[in-house]
Amino acid sequence: MPDLTVECYSGHTYAQEPRALTWGGRHYRVVHIEQRWRTPDGPAFRLRTEGEERFELRYHEIEDRWLIRTLARTHREGPKRAKILAFPSRDRSARPESSNSEDKEVQS
């Protein structure tokens, strides 16, 4: 398993916020903390790096070690676009069947 080193901001306690990490011989600068929470073992973070890589970091306080898990990359290509599917037209003169007596036919 590759060595993991985490550089973090530590104010009133250690490991308040990761700022960078080195893992597998690569250095990653943290640009966004997506989520933070506390586990029984210590603080945990879901974060995004400069290259859009995403990781989950957990600090195990008693063992004084960091654990890492890779997450799916984010895609920053702009807004998502819906694909419009064409449905076959139906005979508009035929009334749609409905089991609910309150359904009303909508004119378009």
For each residue, the residues with C-beta under 8 A, 3 or more apart:
1:
2: 23 24 25
3: 22 23
4: 21 22 23 66 67 68
5: 21 22 23
6: 15 18 20 21 57 59 66
7: 18 19 20 21
8: 14 15 16 17 18 19
9: 16 17 18 19
10: 13 14 15 16
11: 16
12: 16
13: 10 16
14: 8 10 59
15: 6 8 10 18 42 43 59
16: 8 9 10 11 12 13 43
17: 8 9 33 36 45
18: 6 7 8 9 15 21 30 33 45 47 57
19: 7 8 9 29 30
20: 6 7 27 28 29 30
21: 4 5 6 7 18 27 28 30 55 57 66 68
22: 3 4 5 25 26 27 28
23: 2 3 4 5 26 28 68
24: 2
25: 2 22
26: 22 23
27: 20 21 22
28: 20 21 22 23 49 50 51 53 55
29: 19 20 49 50
30: 18 19 20 21 33 47 48 49
31: 48 49 50
32: 47 48
33: 17 18 30 36 45 46 47
34: 46 47 48 54
35: 45 46
36: 17 33 43 44 45 46
37: 43 44
38: 42 43 44
39: 42 43 44 58
40:
41: 58 59 60 61 62
42: 15 38 39 58 59 60 61
43: 15 16 36 37 38 39 58 59
44: 36 37 38 39 56 57 58 59
45: 17 18 33 35 36 56 57 58
46: 33 34 35 36 54 55 56 71
47: 18 30 32 33 34 54 55 56 57
48: 30 31 32 34 52 53 54 74
49: 28 29 30 31 52 53 54 55
50: 28 29 31
51: 28
52: 48 49 73 74 75 76
53: 28 48 49 70 73
54: 34 46 47 48 49 70 71 72 73 74
55: 21 28 46 47 49 68 69 70 71
56: 44 45 46 47 68 69 71
57: 6 18 21 44 45 47 66 67 68
58: 39 41 42 43 44 45 66 67 68
59: 6 14 15 41 42 43 44 65 66 67
60: 41 42 63 64 65 66 67
61: 41 42 64
62: 41
63: 60
64: 60 61
65: 59 60
66: 4 6 21 57 58 59 60
67: 4 57 58 59 60
68: 4 21 23 55 56 57 58
69: 55 56
70: 53 54 55
71: 46 54 55 56
72: 54
73: 52 53 54
74: 48 52 54
75: 52
76: 52
77:
78:
79:
80:
81:
82:
83:
84:
85:
86:
87:
88:
89: 92
90: 94
91: 94
92: 89
93:
94: 90 91
95: 105
96: 103 105
97:
98: 101 103
99:
100: 103
101: 98
102:
103: 96 98 100
104:
105: 95 96
106:
107:
108:
